[in-house]
Amino acid sequence: METYRDQDFQGKSFVLEDAAFVKCKLIDCDLYYSGGDFDWIETHFENCRFHWRGAAKNMFALVQMMGMMNIAQPQQNLIPSSAQKVN
């Protein structure tokens, strides 16, 4: 596992089981997680996307099906139609 300390990353991709983050900032990154061990300490994630794979994907689906987690639905009508007045 590679350890990153006191670094900022933007637009990168990481497999979480392969990386440990200590006092880092990740902006607009893709984070892949399969269910293994990971470490992040005092690390900030901004606009990052989590991609669930393998066992983590299965667990995530199970939790959703059991109603233990609500997934936010994307907001509709964010772009006004031609009939809507824009202020």
PyMOL commands that set and color helices and strands:
alter all, ss='L'
color gray80, all
select helices_A, chain A and resi 16-18+54-65
alter helices_A, ss='H'
color red, helices_A
select strands_A, chain A and resi 2-5+8-10+13-15+19-22+25-27+30-33+39-41+44-46+49-52
alter strands_A, ss='S'
color yellow, strands_A
deselect
rebuild
show_as cartoon
